[in-house]
Amino acid sequence: MAVPMAEPPAAISAALTETNVRVTSSFRGARIVLYGAVFNPETRPADVVVLVRGPEQPIRIARKTRVAGLWVNSRPVVFEGAPGFYRAASTRPLRDIATFGVLRRLGAGVDHLPINAPEEQRIETRYGVRDVVVSRLGADYGQWRQAVMRLKENSRLYAEDDRGVQFVDRGLFRAEIDLPTAAPIGQYRAEIILFQDGRPVASRTRTLTVEKAGAERALYLFAREKPWLYGLASVAIALLAGWAASVVFRRT
């Protein structure tokens, strides 16, 4: 008696049309296209979520407060662990694909990004996951976090698109990733996740590098590798420019 073969598990595959973006003085942004295929032997309904994260960058923000009739900046608050760039694209709204707890564990969606609060004290468990950070900011933590998200979204560095992944044929899908002019330099990670019945069943990770090119790259590397020398050179150039301007104005 023949034993029926077990169906292979669902799988996903994906590739970027470009894996290296070179930034020059004329850079006005870029559009990267991601193509992929879903191998789903059970032909069950499937959703695809694409999460693109750029290099982490600390975010420093301050709040305007009124002191003695004057508006001044409050003590700055620094958030650590925030990606400099973030895109979440999906075949439909994320809340319709998976539960709050699943999205929070995956960091899927702007509201679920794991950004560390300053002077973190503890993390409370709610909704079945360790997801609530309690910090010295107390009840204001949510407002500060919303301010960070608002600044990033206004700069086109954070975004969600609940129709950003489109199936173009049976099992074949396509997504576009727009990099703005302000996209940070460094290594990007694109995570492509296949969902079935609200659960992630397969995933793939692809990398993208954004780097400076030409004279901009030389200056960038010089500033990173020899910051003190770069600072001294900048001061010297500024002093020389000021001296040259004073000489010109004296003659006129």
N, C-alpha and C positions, 0 to 999 in steps of 0.2 A: 504494500500500500504506500503510495507516494505521499510524502509529507509536504504540505503546501509551503512555498517559500514565503518568508516574512517580507512585507513591503519595506523598502528602504525608507529611512526617515526623510522628512522634508529638508531641503537644503537651499542655500542662496549663494549666488556668485555676483560679483560686481567689479567694475573697473572705471578709472577716471580717464577722460580723454587727454588730460594734461596733469602731470605730477610735479611740475616745476614751474613756478611763476617768477619771472625776473622783473624787479622793480627798478625803473630808471626815473629820471626827472620828468619824463613825459607820461608816467604811469597814471591812468585814469580809471583804474579798476579792471577787473577781469571776470569772465564767466567760465566756470568749469562745468562740464557736463559729465554726469555719472550714468553709466548704463549697467543694467544687471538682468539677471534671470532667476526665476523661482522654479525650483524642481519640487513639485508637490504631487507625489504619487497618489495621495488620497483624494485629490481634487477638492479639498475643503477650502472654504473662503480664507483668503490670506491677506494680511496687510503688511506694508513695508514702511519702515521708519528710517530716515537717514539723519544722523546726528554728526555735525561737523564742529570740532572744537579747535580753536587756535591756541597758541602758547599762552600760559598763565601770566597774568599781569596784576600786581597789586593795584587796588583802586583807592584813591584818597579823596574824600569829600568832606565838606564842611557846611554847616548850616548858618544862615544869617540870623543874628540875634540883636535885639535892641538894648544898648547899654548907654545910660545917661543921654538918651535922645539920639544916639548915633547907632548906625547899623554896622556891626562888625562880624567877622567870621568866628564861629565857635571853634573849640578844639577839634582839629581834623580827626576823622575816623577812617581807619585803613581796613579794607576788606581784602583778605588773602585768598588765593586759590581760584580766583575768577578767571575764566578764559578770556583772552583779549578779543576773541571772535567766536560767535556761536550761531549756528543755524540748525533748526529742527524742521525737517520736511517729512510729510507723511501722505499716505493715500487718502486719509480722512482725518477729522479732528482727533487729537491724541486721547482726549477723554472718552471717545467712543471706541478706541482700540484696546485700552487697558485700564486697570484700576489705578487709583491714586498711589497705592503702595508700590505697584510695579513700576509706574512712571518715576516715582521718587528714587527707587533703587537704581534705575538706569540713568538718572539725570536727564530724562527725556522731556524737554520743554523748558522754557525760560523760568517758569515758576518752580522748577525742580532742580535748578542748578545748585550744586553743593558749594556755596560760598561761605567761608568761615567768618563768623562774627568776631569783632575785636575783643580781646581779653575774655576769650571763651571760658565759661565755667563748667557747663555740663551739657549733655544732649539727652533730651527726654524722648521716650518712645511713645509715639502715637500712631494711629492707623496701622499698627502692626509692624512699623519700621522705625529705625532710629533716625528721626527726621527733623526734630525741633531743637534748635540751638538756643540756649539761654545764656545771655551775656550781660555785661554791665549796662548795656543800653536799655534793658528791661523791655517795657511795652513798646518803646520807640524803635526796637530792632526792625520790625516790619516796615516802618516808614523809611528808615535808612536804606533798607534793602530795595524797596520800591524805587527810591531815588537813584540808586546805582543802575537798576534795570532801565529806568527811563532815560538816563544819560547815554547808556549803551545803545538803546533802541533809536534815540534821536541821531546818533552818529552812524546808524546803519550797521553797527557791529553785532547786534543781537536781533534775531528775527525768528518767527515761526511761520510756516506755510502749510496749512492743513490740506492743501491740494498740490503740494510741491512734488509729489511722486506720482507719476502717471504710468499706467500700464498701456503700452503702445501695441502690444500683441499678446497672445496667450502666453503668460509666464514671463514676458519681457517688460521691463520697466525703465523709466528714464527720470532723472532729476537734474535740476540746474542749481549751481552754487555761485552766487554773485559775491565777488570780493570787492568791497569799496576801496576808495583811494586810501582810506585810513587803516586798511588791514595791516595788522602787526607783522613784523618779520619773524620767521621761525618755522617750526614744524607744526603742521596741522594733521589732525586725525579724523578720518571719516569712518563712522561706525554704521554699518547697514544691518538692520535687524528685521528678521521675519517673524511676524506674529500670527498665531492661530488660536482662535477661541480665547483671546485676551492674554495669551502667554507667549513669551519669546521662545521660539523653537530653534532658531539658527541665526548666525550672525557672521559677518565678515568685516575686517578692518583694512582700510587703505590709507596711505599717507600722502600728504601734499606738502611741498616745501615752497615757501615764499621767501625770496632772498633778493638783496640789492645787487645791482649790476653796474659795471663801469666805474666812474669816479665816485658815485654814491657809495658803492660797495667798499672802495678803498677807504673812504672817510669813516664809514660805519665800523669797519674792522679796526681802524686806528683808534677810534673813540672807545671801543670795547676792550681792546687788548692793552692800550696804554692811556688810560683815562687822565692820569696826572699830566702827562706830556701833552695830550690833546687840550686839556684845560689851559696850560701855560701858553700853548701856541695860539689858542683863541684869544687870550688876554693880550698877547703880543700883537696880534693882527688888529685887534680893536684899538690898542694904543697907537699903533702906526697909522691907522686910518684917521683917528682923531687928530693926530699931529699933522698929517697931510692936509686935512680939511682946514685946520687953523692957519697953515701957511698960505693956502689958496685965498682964504678970506682976508688975510692981512694984506695981500698983494692987490686985492680988488678994492 
